[in-house]
Every structure is written in structure tokens, then in C-alpha cells.
């Protein structure tokens, strides 16, 4: 039989899992918008934009939570990615 304390922690763990899942969903939606913006700005296919973005330093920094880039606007991230590309040319 579960005590109130065990039930609380079990529910807390479920809540944390749901929050993590929701955060990933929101992040994936952001990636979609950023990739679409990159494709539009650079006049390339979405597949090309996705490949370039997922292999970029900008994407790695977002994944690692550096400078809270995941909290920045889509336009800001598209601009950062564009600057990264310009530096590599």
C-alpha cells in the first residue's frame, strides 16, 4: 500500500517526465520554424536546411543550453545560423 508520501513522489516524477516531454515538443516545434526560416532565407530546400542546421554549432549550443539560446526568438536563431555560415565561407 502506498503512503501519501510515496504517492506524492510518484506523481512528482510523472509530472517531471511530462514537463520534459512537453519541453522537447516545444523545442522540436522551434527547430521546425527555424529550419523553415533558414530554407526561405537561403532559398534552399527544407531538407538541405535541416541537414545544415543539425550539423551547425548553433544547433549544438541550443542542445547544450548555452546562453539559453532555446529561449531566443526564431529570427534571432536564424540570424545566428546565418552569421555562422558567413564565418565559414
C-alpha positions in Angstrom: 0.0 0.0 0.0 1.3 3.4 -0.9 1.5 6.1 1.7 0.7 9.7 0.9 4.4 10.5 0.7 5.1 7.7 -1.9 2.1 8.8 -3.9 3.3 12.4 -3.9 6.8 11.5 -5.2 5.4 9.1 -7.8 3.2 11.9 -9.1 6.1 14.4 -8.9 8.2 12.1 -11.1 5.4 11.7 -13.6 5.0 15.4 -13.6 8.7 16.0 -14.3 8.6 13.4 -17.1 5.6 15.1 -18.7 7.3 18.5 -18.4 10.5 17.2 -20.0 8.3 15.6 -22.8 6.5 18.9 -23.3 9.8 20.9 -23.4 11.1 18.6 -26.1 7.9 19.0 -28.1 8.2 22.8 -27.9 11.9 22.7 -28.8 11.1 20.5 -31.9 8.5 22.9 -33.0 11.0 25.7 -32.7 13.5 23.7 -34.8 10.9 23.3 -37.4 10.2 27.1 -37.6 14.0 27.8 -37.6 14.6 25.3 -40.4 11.8 26.7 -42.5 13.2 30.2 -42.0 16.7 29.1 -43.0 15.3 27.4 -46.1 13.3 30.5 -47.1 16.2 32.9 -46.4 18.8 30.9 -48.2 16.5 29.7 -51.0 17.3 26.0 -50.3 15.1 23.0 -49.7 13.9 22.2 -46.2 15.9 19.0 -46.3 19.1 21.0 -47.1 18.3 23.5 -44.4 17.6 20.7 -41.8 20.9 19.0 -42.7 22.9 22.2 -42.4 21.2 23.3 -39.2 21.5 19.9 -37.4 25.2 19.9 -38.2 25.8 23.5 -37.0 27.4 25.0 -34.0 24.3 26.9 -33.4 22.3 23.7 -33.0 24.9 22.2 -30.7 24.8 25.3 -28.5 21.0 25.1 -28.3 21.1 21.4 -27.4 23.7 22.1 -24.6 21.6 25.0 -23.2 24.4 27.5 -23.8 23.3 31.2 -23.3 19.7 30.0 -23.2 19.5 30.1 -27.0 16.4 27.9 -26.9 14.7 30.9 -25.3 15.6 33.3 -28.1 13.3 34.1 -31.0 13.2 32.1 -34.2 14.6 35.1 -36.1 17.4 35.5 -33.7 18.4 31.9 -34.2 18.1 32.2 -38.0 20.4 35.2 -37.8 22.9 33.4 -35.6 22.9 30.4 -38.0 23.4 32.8 -41.0 26.3 34.5 -39.2 27.9 31.1 -38.5 27.7 30.2 -42.2 29.2 33.6 -43.2 32.2 32.9 -40.9 32.8 29.5 -42.5 32.8 30.9 -46.1 
